[in-house]
């Protein structure tokens, strides 16, 4: 019943976004996803990652067959496009096969499976399709933010960022100094974040085919909720980022071409108009949020996954700042945003109690306070950086500490082995 309700809500949300996108003359998430059944997909890697998630419910024999079918379909599409002289200019020439396999297993689940096997297979298909739908939904959300929010709040965030030492300007100069090699490396890490998340999720879901059930909480759930709630904050707090508001990519809309060489001046901030193309997707930084979620979930894995989770977090933070996509204030908000969502999902899994409720309420309060302070206290933050800078870090650290302390209390305690009591010696004398 819960899965059916979630499916209905998700479908309704997609339909609403489709209608909203159509009002602005744009294809919605449903349209773009249906198109990828035939046309070259925007991200073939994501489609194959989604198929890998779906395959956690299959046996190894079924997985090899599914992968072979997907590759065979992609080869067929490549040959047809080559024969028809169709050039793939936007997207990847592969990935259709993975989508066909996912949809094919949806048909198999309905027509060839019954009972618990049908439910399990439909859950696997739904998990794969949700990852794809989440990407399409995010793309549509970004288009809507650019059309519905003509003014942005970058000057407020840039002014408040003086309290943190303008980290985007600092890291931007460092990345520029590394040349094309460093930039290409960070760009690859930045763009393949969803694929990295699937790798960590596959480890968490490795026993689904054996146990015939999904774990109560896993990384994909956190990823999807972050992607669902984050764009809603964009609508409340629209920000385009330093590379656009203070860099060459902003064109004549930018305040000036300052990034990354010259920090922005401390002037009274105000709303600034911007184009109808650039997404208002900075506050909070969802790449930071997703990388933080990967880091959290990697802590329970083997050492190699722990190192990979830490690496991906550091590299993602470097990319978001070094490419001028985010301010330091965005990253602070992104960390608090993620920990609050993660705490809520874990509380939902284990049952709400006082500790979980207090943690979620505290995280939400700190997140709201950050947004309010960026908007209404930005000048004070820039004028007294040695006061507000440590306060921002302390606020974030308090949420981190609260999360670590509370979740540690939730972990099951190992009961000590009870030692048998010594028996009194029996006398042999009657």
DRENLO-235511 format. One record per residue (C-alpha): residue in one letter; x negated, y, z. Coordinates in steps of 0.001 Angstrom, whole numbers, padded with zeros to 6 digits, always signed. Each point is the difference from the previous one (the first is absolute). Layout:
aXYZ...
***
This chain:
x+000000+000000+000000x-002863+002371+000853x-001752-000660-003309x+003267+000463-001917x+000639+003315+001755x-003545+001166-000736x+000423-000955-003664x+003257+001959-000283x-001532+003066+001666x-003085-000169-002229x+002130-000345-003136x+002172+002934+001043x-003088+002118+000637x-001421-000869-003426x+003288+000870-001692x+000102+003350+001828x-003560+000797-001109x+000855-001053-003545x+002937+002424-000065x-002087+002799+001537x-002770-000507-002557x+002492-000006-002875x+001276+003399+001112x-003467+001380-000742x-000302-001835-003307x-002461-002567+001378x+000124-003809-000015x+000685-001436+003442x-001616-002976+001752x+002483-002530-001406x-000518+001179-003577x-003791+000002+000199x-000023-003456+001561x+002333-001481-002638x-002169+001512-002721x-003049-001860+001298x+001626-003298-000873x-001053+000822-003577x-002145+003148-000160x-003541+000253+001367x+000227+000377+003814x-001451+002960+001811x-001936-002279+002368x-000622-003582-001044x-002083-000590+003123x+002973+000906+002195x+002290-002412-001868x-002432-002870+000432x-000427+000950+003672x+003796-000100+000353x+000073-003428-001625x-002666-001157+002454x+002222+001119+002873x+002921-001899-001472x-002134-003144-000335x-000583-000286+003762x+003236-002048+000115x-001180-002415-002730x-002108-003142+000143x-003475+000050-001520x+001211-001902-003050x+002794+002513-000542x-002441+002877+000440x-002320-001295-002720x+002951-000493-002337x+001351+003501+000730x-003403+001613-000569x-000466-001918-003249x+003410+001034-001273x-000656+003656+000869x-003343-000012-001808x+001538-001764-002999x+002767+002597-000271x-002521+002831+000249x-002146-001533-002747x+003111-000246-002177x+000832+003664+000626x-003589+000986-000818x+000133-001873-003314x+003354+001545-000911x-001230+003506+000804x-003169-000637-001976x+001973-001275-002998x+002380+002970+000197x-002929+002404+000503x+001501+001345+003248x-002518+002050+001978x+000213-000017+003788x-000907+003537+001056x+001717+000299+003389x-000246-003065+002221x-001404-003500-000329x+000345-002465-002887x+000835-002781+002474x+002424-000585+002852x+003215-000825-001865x-000610-003692+000583x-000142+000439+003768x+003331+001858-000022x+001576-002709-002174x-001144-002689+002433x+001461+001879+002995x+003331+000431-001774x-000111-003619-001147x-000333-001255+003554x+002961+002173+000978x+002051-001929-002565x-001409-003326+001220x+000895+000893+003603x+003627+000682-000951x+000491-002909-002406x-002337-002781+001200x-000409+000454+003756x+002388-000356+002905x+000082+000698+003719x-003165+001089+001759x-002169-000582-003100x+002106+002468-001978x-000180+002582+002783x-003772-000384+000348x-000587+000335-003739x+002284+003030-000226x-001935+001592+002872x-003234-000541-001914x+001483+001481-003172x+001412+002919+001971x-003371+000661+001615x-001703+000170-003391x+002690+002180-001556x+000045+002322+003014x-003685+000761-000468x+000616+000882-003648x+003154+001953+000821x-001855+001870+002717x-002534+001219-002559x+002727+001065-002430x+001983+001649+002770x-003057+001953+001093x-000647+001229-003537x+003604+001196-000285x-000158+001675+003410x-003100+001931-001077x+001729+001224-003148x+003000+001126+002037x-002198+001918+002457x-001603+001942-002852x+003410+000899-001439x+001843+000862+003210x-002693+001799+002019x-001112+003045-002035x-002032+001404+002920x-002756-001729+001968x-001535+000495+003452x-003673-000478-000900x-001091+003344+001382x+001325-000944+003432x-001779-003373+000019x-003232+001423-001428x-000004+002683+002692x+000688-002544+002741x-002753-002197-001432x-002595+002551+001152x+000496-001508+003456x-001433-003271-001348x-002841+001662-001894x+001528-000245-003497x-000986-003668-000475x+001294-000175-003585x-002480+002673-001061x-002851-001736+001830x+000699-003521-001305x+000772+001411-003461x-003518+001398-000252x-001453-003311+001207x+001925-002018-002621x-000982+002490-002699x-003653-000422+000995x+000209-003797-000432x+000742+000466-003701x+002213-002184-002212x-000980-003281+001693x+001327+000993+003416x+003076+001624-001505x+000902-003051-002118x-000503-002334+002945x+002248+002009+002312x+002575+000422-002754x+000204-003784-000430x+000484-000493+003740x+002627+002741+000064x+002074-001297-002926x-000101-003697+000962x+001272+000454+003550x+003181-002001-000666x-002010-002936-001375x-002220+000080+003090x+003099-000098+002180x+001191-003109-001820x-003309-001739+000718x+000419+000628+003731x+003693-000955-000154x-000809-003290-001728x-002184-000935+002960x+002851+000755+002399x+002482-001984-002128x-002326-002923-000776x+002068-002517+002013x+003452+000895-001345x+000082-002903-002463x-000854-002457+002786x+002165+001409+002787x+002848+000844-002436x+000599+003360+001669x-001448+003514+000027x-001687+001486+003075x+002032+002541+001931x-002252+002924-000924x-002592+000457-002724x-001815+002712-001950x+002429+000187-002923x+002810+001102+002313x-002091+002897+001296x-001051+000969-003523x+003580+000108-001241x+001301+002046+002941x-002854+002496-000362x+000798+000363-003690x+003701+000410+000759x-000257+002635+002754x-003073+001921-001163x+001534+001665-003075x+002841+001236+002179x-002570+002032+001967x-001283+001382-003316x+003408+001549-000540x-000190+001720+003404x-003665+001044-000176x-001035+000350-003695x-003770+000268-000513x-001996-000609-003212x-003566-000201+001348x-003278+001972-000245x-000919-001067-003542x+003232+001576-001260x+000667+002884+002396x-003642+001112+000220x-001672-001735-002960x-000246-000042-003752x+002723-002651-000375x+002591+002516+001200x-000524+002297-002971x+001586+003413+000346x+002170-001311+002867x-003020-000369+002313x-000886+002670+002549x-003528+000053-001421x-002605-002467-001258x-001625-000598+003397x-000126-003768+000535x-002454-001505+000939x-002621+002770+000019x+001659+002791+001982x+002285-000591+003022x+003322+001830-000218x+000118+003413+001696x+001962+000515+003200x+002937+002112-001084x+003612+000069+001079x+001452-003071-001770x+003274-000006-001899x+002027-002233-002305x-001477-000166-003470x+001789-000999-003233x-001399-002900-001972x+000690-001891-003225x+002695-002638-000543x-002493-002770-000825x-002363-000414+002961x+001420-002269+002749x+000346+001490+003491x-001483-003138+001548x-002544+001076+002602x+001715+000227+003374x-000537-002570+001379x-002733-001784-001941x+001594-003331-000906x-003293-001389-001306x-001372+000618+003493x+003131-001570+001469x-000283-003130-002156x-003754-000335+000590x+000624+000332+003741x+002629-002750-000211x-002501-002255-001786x-002559+000731+002712x+002476-000831+002793x+001079-003295-001553x-003576-001017-000820x-000934-000006+003708x+001553-003443+000485x-001734-001526-003023x-003430-001566-000440x-003071+002184+000222x-000273+000526-003753x+003548+001397-000109x-000732+002222+002981x-002998+001479-001803x+002038+000366-003197x+002805+001776+001854x-002433+002456+001585x-001725+000568-003341x+003263+000669-001816x+001090+002491+002658x-003283+001939-000117x-000129-000046-003815x+003632+001112-000298x-000495+002885+002418x-003101+001048-001940x+001889-000130-003299x+003052+001915+001205x-002205+002820+001270x-002788-000224-002554x+002300+000248-003013x+001888+002919+001490x+003275-001891+000216x+000547+000713+003704x-000884+002313+002851x-001386-001301+003270x+003312+000843+001671x+001747-002422-002373x-002227-002851+001177x+000677+000689+003678x+003734-000053-000667x-000348-003170-002107x-001626-001940+002832x+002702+001015+002494x+002696-000780-002575x-001322-003534-000547x-000438-000899+003655x+003543+001152+000749x+001455-002123-002806x-002121-003001+000947x+001111+000286+003628x+003656+000183-001067x-000278-003064-002254x-001771-002024+002660x+002615+001020+002557x+002719-001038-002419x-001657-003408-000359x-000508-000727+003688x+003048+001819+001347x+000173+003590+001183x-001141+000694+003529x-001025+003051+001978x-003647-000059-001108x+000868-000267-003684x+002653+002693+000165x-002327+002411+001807x-002831-000632-002473x+002196+000626-003058x+001570+003090+001581x-003428+001373+000941x-001432-000626-003485x+003002+001660-001658x-000302+002983+002351x-003710+000458-000728x+000627-000281-003745x+002752+002626+000140x-002215+002251+002141x-002787-000244-002577x+002294+001100-002820x+001412+002875+002055x-003467+001183+001029x-001300-000114-003592x+002924+002154-001094x+000350+002513+002844x-003395+000035+001779x-002365-000155-002977x-001496+003470+000587x-000636-000710+003685x-001582-003348-000941x-002347+001700-002452x-000950+002789+002440x-000686-002371+002923x-001414-003154-001650x-001914-001101+003118x+003315-000185+001853x+002391-001398-002590x-002462-002324-001761x-000596-002149+003093x+003726+000188+000808x+000894-001463-003406x-002502-002835+000392x+001132-000569+003583x+003651-000220-001081x-000873-002598-002632x-002261-001890+002404x+002749-000106+002621x+002314-001778-002451x-002795-002407-000928x-000681-000708+003674x+003688-000444+000752x+000398-002427-002891x-003053-002082+000942x+000928-000092+003678x+003662-000866-000603x-000569-002666-002642x-002658-001604+002176x+002629-000349+002723x+002268-001724-002550x-002534-002707-000791x+000802-003340+001633x-002103-000755+003020x-001740-003341+000214x+001228-001848+003068x-002799-001497+002125x-000155-003772+000114x+001341-001216+003301x-002478-002213+001778x+001420-003148+001628x+000085+000186+003744x-002389-002424+001770x+001752-002978+001486x-000736-000887+003660x-002172-003043+000387x+001844-003114+000994x-001420-001811+003005x-000724-003667-000529x+000459-000702+003728x+003597-001008+000815
***
